[in-house]
Amino acid sequence: MWTSCGSWTTTTMNDRASLIARKNEVIRELAHARRRLNSASKDQAAFWEAEIARLQAEEHRLRLAIDRSPHQTNQASRSTLSRTEARGHRPMAATEQTTFDVFITAGYNPAKADALTQAEGVHHKALIPIAGKPMVWHVVRALVESGYIGEIVIVGLGPEYGVDFGDASVHYVPNQPSLWASQNAGLRKLQELNPEDRIVLAASADTPLLTGEMVRAFVDACRPFDRSIYWGIVRQDVMEATFPLSKRSYLPLREGKFCSGDLYLGWLSAGLKIQDRARYFIDNRKHVVKQVWGLGLGPLLRLLFHRLSIDEILDIAVRTLGVTGGPVILPFAEVGMDVDKPHQLEQVRAYLQAHPEHPANTRTS
């Protein structure tokens, strides 16, 4: 349970200085913990991952407390600030948001032959059956099972495909020409459904091993939502311990090698704001070096020598995209196991055969 920071609004200037000092201390402790994790043995890694999660949570609470504490103006004048002035683009009340609208990217290229769909005899990758149900159906059910989801937008799929999502509140957006266009269309549809700025989620239709527990863990790790955008990442050793032949693309950082976790959370306005700037990185998502090249020669050289750190990437994100960000290290290999190729589909089905208790094997509606 996260500690309420509301009482900090009456904090004195001395208390504010103490908060800032403690935040700086936590940042130093985080850097130390990440270095220890990078060199830790497998039996020590879990401890340091938990320590990093604890320190990240404390840093988030401290940032929120500092934001709410008196600064150059008195409390009366602070209370008259507009929403935009108070938190950039973010309404403070949304830190207590309990349900989250989500868009799911399920697009495909109808002009491009897909070995996966051809082998399975389906027209659309999102419809490939997993444990007797389409992949996208499992993703929707996992989101609903989390207990955190409101409206669901699916981009690239329509009601004409006849997928019964049960009691989920599903809206459809036509297929788009690229992943970037799909994400943009998903955000626009969420804005159309409700124009108020709020926290929203994004997921992919090709992650059928997603569960409600994983969605809850990701959302809870992002609290108190004091950054613009969060994204899930998975360590290489975690991925390969469960899926040794997954052949994912990994970003080599000072803290270790990571792949995408295919879960994203952020403020709707932030997602809309970065669309044009983020297009290059989305289009080159399969090419790590090209992505980092887009950030400049310095970061590329540091990446090649494994000296680029998570904190440096966050600083670059602020300069490049104009938003604050935060990666969430997830302990679930299943979140990072998207199905793009036949060998990955085989691994997912083999995993479910070996784990009959997985929700994908037991869901009925």
C-alpha angles and dihedrals in degrees: 000000000000117000115243113245096193093108090062090076089086094047116136122235089256089055089050090054089051091051092051091047091051091047090054089048091051091050089054090048089050092053090050092048092050090052090050091048091052091058098032124120118240093262091052097043095080091056094051093045089054091047091051091050090051093049092046089053091050091048090052092051092048092050090051092048091050091049090054097044123094115273128159094338131053122252094258093057091045091057091060095056116116120247090256093051094045098055108004097250099343129100112224093221090065090071083079094049111139104183127046132200114225140196123209121205110222101154128140140184108250091193095055124078111236118204091203097055092040091053091049096043095234131125097220128043092218088062096058106126119247115181088345097309134087116267093241090053090059091050092051092047092049091052092048092046090057089070090223102092131102120167119010123207119193115198116203099020132084139195089257089078089068100226110161109216094180116215095351116122099235129180125186133222121189121254115283130212096244144010090256090054090047092053092046091049091048092053092046091052091051088050090050091052092049121002094196116108111251144141114285136180134226128201140166128246093223099067101088094164092066113122136193090249091058093049091050092048091051095048093045091050089056094056134149084032095221094147127070101239137010129192134189121241132181128210117243093236090053092050096046095045088065102024107025093170099044093111094207122175111252131201108222109220134167089258094051140282119307139184129199118278095206094232122109134179129184150129112291092230091052092052091051092045096057099042098103094041093046096051095091092052094047093048090051097041091125092053112067096183092051090050093053091042086062088062094056141269096285096059090043092055091047089050093051090053092043091244098118111109134201091247091054091052090052091051090049091049090057092050097041104036101022094233136100117244143185132196117218114211105219123202092210118098088188091069090060096046104098119169111238103135137035094253090055091051089051090052093050092051091046090050092053091049089054093045108047089167093065112116091238087067095048105038114114102168 
